[in-house]
Amino acid sequence: MGPLSGVKMVEFGGIGPPPMCGMLLADMGADILRIDRTQPSGLGLPVPARYSVMDRSRCSVAIDLKKTEGVEAVMRLLEQADGIIEGFRPGVMERLGLGPEAVWARNPRLVFGRVTGWGQTGPLSHAAGHDINYISLIGATHAIGRRDQLPTPPLNLVGDFGGGALYLALGIVAALYEAKQSGQGQVVDAAMTDGAASLMASAYGMYASGLTNGRRGENIVDSGSHFYDVYETADGKLISIASIEAKFYAELLQRLGMEDEDLPLQMDRDGWPETKERLTKLFRTKNRQEWCEILEGTDVCFGPVLDFDEAPEHPHNQARETFIEIDGVMQPAPAPRFSRTPSAVQRPPSEPGADTEEGLLAWGFSRADIDHLRQVGAIL
């Protein structure tokens, strides 16, 4: 099931981008075995397994990589694998004896997917960090927020998931395709700084052209304009407007009954505050549902601002089954969608090490092998 059915990968347990990448590829059908620590790492924000949505669709085996037998067990897995997902700091896999050269000596076609914040090279490559640090370095944090306010952290969507996990997944799939032609693996160095910078391609182009002035909250898509922003309604809820194109803006004015009013021109930046104030007052005259009835589904470019409880209940999301419930936990369904080889959630998330015996047996280990590894303390 899924377009990656038949692909076998080993994922080294981590936080942020590695599990997100693993979820994406496993939902697409890849057989991924996650190697977790035998002791808690102390990283990230620990939650019960059923809520670790990004850990779904794959088994977890707990292997002690400080044991020689544990490293050899992992090497046996890698001999069979098409690729690796790992997010350790540069040099950690090499010190474990599981670096690219060591692995390629036994499996030359393996794709070595590596994701870090700063990349495998550079003066910051060994420093700790989190999403906001990485996207600060490439200009994204500076650009996100309202005028005369501090920047707004965009959750950890831009660095961890957009710039890290998605670019790692794309790189791995591309390298797997190439390996089928050449028979040789390669390292995919997915730095969150690089990926986030790539996501900023349009923003840098707009800045170079003068369409963006580089000051937060003064531009078209950063809350500076009146036609691309969030507004409060009479019931204290929120709606979003994105009428950038002239024809969409004209429809907005028409549906709001403002087409004949004396307003500043749409792209007159000096007039944006005045028009925004008028829209702010107008949108507070009706509740959110009333505005949905007037604007939703039109070319105004409109959407209600929904919270975590409301989003899965929206008719559009229900029609497309955008969200699914697993073990009582509402979560996003697999994406993107494939017409002939659909993706699917293969299994709920597992506690670290919960599938050690099952996972190793499925990858060719005998019960005697597993008993030996357990006796020497290499697995739980």
Disulfide bonds with the S-S distance in Angstrom:
none
